[in-house]
Amino acid sequence: MDRILFTIFAIPVTALNLALGLAGFVCLLLVLGLLLGASARRREVTVAAGRQADLQEKIAELARSHAEVTGRLRSMGEILGSRQADLARIVAEQLDSVGTRVGRSLEDQSRTASESLGKLNERLAVIDAAQARLTGLTEEVIGLKDILANKQARGAFGQGRMEAIVRDALPQNAYEFQYTLSNHCRPDCVIRLPGDERVMVIDAKFPLESFVALKDAADAEARKVAAARVRSDVGRHIADIKERYFISGETQDIAVLFVPSESLYADLAEHFEDVVQKAHKNRIVIVSPSLLVMAVQVMQALVRDARVREQAHVIQIEVRRLVEDVVRLRQRVGKLGGHFGQVQEDVSGILISADKIAKSGERIDMLDFGKPDAGAEAQRPIPFGGVDKAAE
């Protein structure tokens, strides 16, 4: 413990001295710490007291500010309440006026809408009727298309139109349908002309497929091919009519090819004149429904003239009888005229007597019975069955 550890300023320092010095230094530090802590606590208390005073002042100031804000808020609330009441009243009035205008506008719009709906319903009814008619027409067109697409049905369609035209214009003994010729061919119709035993043939089987292809052609090449097909089909049909329906001594030298459509006939006459000329060279006349009607009317006139010629002697006999009846009627009218003359003379005599009687009655009515002369004149007798000459 007494051993010298080091020297400071020529003072030897032992371990004991060092320990004691350290202990004193620690005590000094503890005393200083206590003094510093007490001073710090005093300062903290002082600062806390100042802070509390400041806080109380701020709280009092906040209380005053709160009171002022509360008062201002209360006044603002009252002002806002009155303004809100005014705003509510104004809004209510505006809503009432707007509601009235909206109601009136809705009524006008409802009335206008009702009228528009009524007119729309009428137009819809018209449209429905037109659509129904269009639907019917569409079905008819589709049916006609189906008929024209089928060869047998198309033939029946053309046959039906031709039969209707012929049946309406000619007497029953002047035509016959599906007549069988001596070569066992059966044309659609034959017509018997007066004064000739030969029959005129009418064919109603017109080829249509090539015309449909021509209508559906999209370009020039397709139209050219379809036109060639038309010429081929119609030319072949013309050759068949010439081969089957021209029989010497049994049929006429002219046959009729019936086209059941005016548009097809117009296309044929306008674009295929060579085919028409070929038919004419082969003594085949191509006719549309209107031309067939005209031809049948001409035949009807011929039949009527032939019947008139056949019944000429009967007409002459009836005319003679009519002349005899007229002569007899004239004689009877002459006798009746004589009777009327006699009756007229008798009526004239009766009228003269009636005039005289009327004049006598007038004179009697004018007599004055108070005078003797007048009384004697009035009592003078009038001869029976005669006429008073004095009165005359």
Secondary structure, DSSP 8 states (H G I E B T S, - for coil): ---EEEEETTEEEEHHHHHHHHHHHHHHHHHHHHHHHHHHHHHHHHHHHHHHHHHHHHHHHHHHHHHHHHHHHHHHHHHHHHHHHHHHHHHHHHHHHHHHHHHHHHHHHHHHHHHHHHHHHHHHHHHHHHHHHHHHHHHHHHHHHHHHHSHHHHHHHHHHHHHHHHHHHS-GGGEEES---TTS---SEEEE-TT-S-EEEEE-----HHHHHHHH--SHHHHHHHHHHHHHHHHHHHHHHHHHH--TTTB-S-EEEE-S-HHHHHHHHHH-HHHHHHHHHTTEEEE-HHHHHHHHHHHHHHHHHHHHHHTHHHHHHHHHHHHHHHHHHHHHHHHHHHHHHHHHHHHHHHHHHHHHHHHHHHHHHH--TTSHHHHHHHHS---TTS--TTT-
